[in-house]
Amino acid sequence: MVAGMVTGALAAAVLAAGGGGPGGGVNGYWVKADATFSPPTAFLPSPAVTYDMKLVPAAASITVSQRGDANGMTVGLSVRGLVAGHAYGAHVHQKACGADPAAAGGHYQHVVDPKLANAQNEVWLDFTTDTAGAASVKVRKAWGLRAGEAESVVIHDAPGGAGARVACFTVPFESLP
């Protein structure tokens, strides 16, 4: 398990630096990070934390990808091992995950304005799991993330703009210079 987390983190760092393949380098970037969820009290911490093991069981997994260039970015999310047939909300959040679900801060907003809390101004990755508890979703934006202002993806108990925070994944998101 530890080897998998280290490998995922290393791969994310290499890809973010532009050395990982197509789309990397001066004209674009891509990041891919994956982890297995564990509770905040786990002996071996994970960048993916579950706060509600009924909806996001320990050992469920998550992958987040980000590809970008001067024309914007695409963010993708894939999960496995969650509750089958459940509709979840998921959003990019401002800060890294912590033991307290509130540690991730609020939703990342392209234009910072509480009145613009919507899928056009934020990165919403809502999904419904299949009969095996898996799902994948991608969102394209005509803008990128500001450096240091997007650090995690939070999974909520229901789709839409709010809901209880049931899990969080700290992601090494990239931004254009």
Summary of the structure (lengths in Angstrom):
residues: 177
radius of gyration: 15.2
end to end distance: 34.0
largest distance: 43.2
contacts: 575
relative contact order: 0.21
helix: 12%
strand: 35%
